[in-house]
Amino acid sequence: MHVGAVIAGFDPQSGGGHTFEQEVLWALKDAASSSAHRFTVLAPSAAGEPLKQALSGSLGVADVPQRTGRIRSMLFREIEAVRAHWRRPSDLDRVARAEKIDFIWFLSAHQQRTDLPYMTVVWDLQHRATPWFPEMSAGGVWDSREASHRWFLQRATKIVTGTDVGREQLKQFFQIPAENVLILPHPTPSYALAAAPFESASAVARLGLKQPFVLYPAQFWPHKNHANLLLAISELKRRGREIHLALVGSDTGNRQFVADLAAREGISELVRFLGFVSREDLVALYREALALTYVSWCGPENMPPLEAFALGCPVIASQIPGANEQLGDAALMCEPGDPKGISEAVERLTSDGALRGRLAAAGLARAKRFTPSDYVAGAIGFLDQFAAIRRCWP
C-alpha cells in the first residue's frame, strides 16, 4: 500500500506530543526501506524544506495546507448534518488523492477529516475520565472533544493505544470493538536511551538549582497536579527536609496560581520555574535529580517516566488506572491527591540508596523493553494485514 503518514507538526514546547511524533517519524524513516509499503509524510505546509531535507532518500513529503479556519473546523468537527451532506473533500484528502495514497496513518493524536481508511492513536480520553478539570470541559472544550472523538474514533480502521485500560475506555466511552484496537505501548525516546555522558552537574548549577532536588517536567495545566506536589514539598520542609523542586514546562495558564501557592506555603525559595529547557539541559536534570515526581492526575501513557527510566532517574508516579501497565515495579507509586504520601516517597529516596539503585536498574530495564522501532514494527504489522482488504478497490 501507499501509506500517508500524517504529522501534526507539534511545537517543541508542546512537550510529550512533539517528542512522541518525532520519535515515531524517525523510526519510520529507518524502517520504510524494508517494508512492503511505500510511505509519504503528509505534513503541515509550515514544516517546509527542513523536513524534506531530513527525510530525503527515505520518505517522500507532501504539504497539506492549513487553512481550515475556526468556522469551517467547527462545521466539520461538530455538526453532524453538515459533515454528512457537505461532500467537498478535505485538504488532506485532496493531497492524498494527488499522491495516490491508499491508507492514512496519523502518527500522533491529531484529527483531520478523511474519506480514506485510517489508523490513529489515542493517548487519553480525559475529557470523559476527568471532566471536572477546566482544560477538559470549560469554554465548550468538552463538547468539541466529545463530538470530534466520536466521529473520528468510530470511523477509524484501527486505533492504537498503549494499555489495556486504554482499550477498555475506548469500549466504554465510544463503543469501539476490542478487535479495532491495537495495543502498542509508548516507546522510550531514543534520544534518552542513547544520550552520551557529559558534565551534567555543571549544567544543573547553571540553571540555578541546588541539591537535592526533584524534577517535574509538565506544562502548567491543573490536571498536572503541581498543587499537591508543592504541598508535599511544604510537608517535607516542616519535617526538616529541604528538597528543592525543578519545574520544567511552558505556561498554559496555571503557572501564576502555582507560584502563588508556593509563596503562601513559604517554599518559594525551594521552587525553581525553569520554563522550556533544551534537550541537553533536560537530560542533565534527569541525571542529577533525586527523582522524577510525575504526579499527574491523568495518563497513564506519559513520556517523562520513560525518559527518566532511560537516564537512570528514580521515578515517583501517580497511582492512576493503567499506570502499572507502563511502569511495572520500576516506580514508587503514590496517590496524586495525597501530599503526605508524595512527601514520604521523596523522603524514602533521600535516605535509602539501595532503593534508588534498585529503581534506577529496574527503570533502565523497562525503558529498553519497547523502543520507537518496536512501535513502528507493530504498526507496520497491522498495515501488512490490512493490505489484503485495501487491494479490493482502486
Secondary structure, 3 states (H helix, E strand, C coil): CEEEEECCCCCHHHCHHHHHHHHHHHHHHHHHHHCCCEEEEEEEHHHHHHHHHHCCCCCEEEEECCCCCHHHHHHHHHCHHHHHHCCCCCHHHHHHHHCCCCEEEECCCCCCCCCCCEEEECCCCHHHHCCCCHHHHHHHHHHHHHHHHHHHHHHCCEEEECCHHHHHHHHHHHCCCHHHEEECCCCCCHHHHCCCCCCHHHHHHHCCCCCCEEEEECCCCHHHCHHHHHHHHHHHHHCCCCCEEEEECCCCCCHHHHHHHHHHCCCHHHEEEEECCCHHHHHHHHHHCCEEEECCCCCCCCHHHHHHHHCCCCEEEECCCCHHHHHCCCEEEECCCCHHHHHHHHHHHHHCHHHHHHHHHHHHHHHCCCCHHHHHHHHHHHHHHHHHHHCCCC
